[in-house]
Amino acid sequence: MLGVITLNAIVLGAETYDSVEDRYGDALHTLNDVFLAAFVVELAIRIVACWPRPVDFFKSGWNVFDFAIVAAAFLPLDIFT
């Protein structure tokens, strides 16, 4: 997952350059979606690992932080466009 986080950061950084966005925008957006899917799958696995009490997942502050970051990625925020 550390590699996915690193690659996602690189893609997000590349999206901030207009020339890169113009040339590779579709590919960057697709990669972003793939990374988000990986983060969702990872969260789901970690929540299911807490079975039969999946609510125990949220007892860790880091887990709550991870969940909030991934959930925020689904918010329709276009404040910079």
C-alpha positions in Angstrom: 0.0 0.0 0.0 2.9 2.3 0.6 3.7 2.0 -3.1 0.1 2.8 -4.1 0.2 5.9 -1.8 3.4 7.1 -3.4 2.2 6.5 -7.0 -1.0 8.3 -6.1 0.9 11.3 -4.8 2.9 11.4 -8.0 -0.2 11.3 -10.1 -1.9 14.0 -8.0 1.2 16.2 -8.3 1.4 15.6 -12.1 -2.3 16.8 -12.4 -1.3 20.2 -11.1 0.8 21.0 -14.3 -1.4 22.2 -17.1 0.8 20.8 -19.8 0.8 17.4 -18.2 -2.9 17.5 -17.5 -3.6 18.5 -21.2 -1.5 15.7 -22.5 -2.2 12.9 -20.1 -5.3 14.0 -18.3 -7.5 11.0 -19.1 -4.8 8.5 -18.1 -4.1 10.4 -14.9 -7.8 10.4 -14.0 -8.1 6.7 -14.7 -5.0 6.0 -12.5 -6.6 8.1 -9.8 -9.8 6.0 -9.9 -7.7 2.8 -9.8 -5.8 4.0 -6.7 -9.1 5.0 -5.1 -10.5 1.5 -5.7 -7.3 0.0 -4.1 -7.8 2.2 -1.0 -11.5 1.2 -0.8 -10.6 -2.5 -1.1 -7.9 -2.2 1.5 -10.4 -0.4 3.9 -13.0 -3.1 3.3 -10.5 -5.9 4.0 -9.4 -4.2 7.3 -13.0 -3.6 8.4 -14.0 -7.3 7.6 -10.8 -8.4 9.5 -12.5 -7.0 12.7 -15.4 -9.4 12.2 -17.7 -10.2 14.1 -17.4 -6.6 15.5 -16.5 -4.5 12.5 -17.2 -1.4 14.6 -14.0 -2.2 16.5 -12.2 -0.9 13.4 -13.1 2.6 14.4 -11.5 2.3 17.8 -8.2 3.2 16.3 -7.6 6.9 15.5 -5.5 5.9 12.5 -8.3 3.8 11.1 -10.8 6.7 11.5 -8.3 9.0 9.8 -7.8 6.5 6.8 -11.6 6.1 6.5 -12.2 9.8 6.6 -9.6 10.5 3.9 -11.0 7.8 1.6 -14.5 8.9 2.2 -13.6 12.5 1.4 -12.3 11.4 -2.0 -15.9 10.7 -2.9 -17.2 14.1 -2.1 -18.1 16.2 -5.2 -15.8 19.1 -4.5 -14.7 21.2 -7.5 -13.6 24.3 -5.6 -10.5 24.8 -7.7 -12.0 24.7 -11.1 
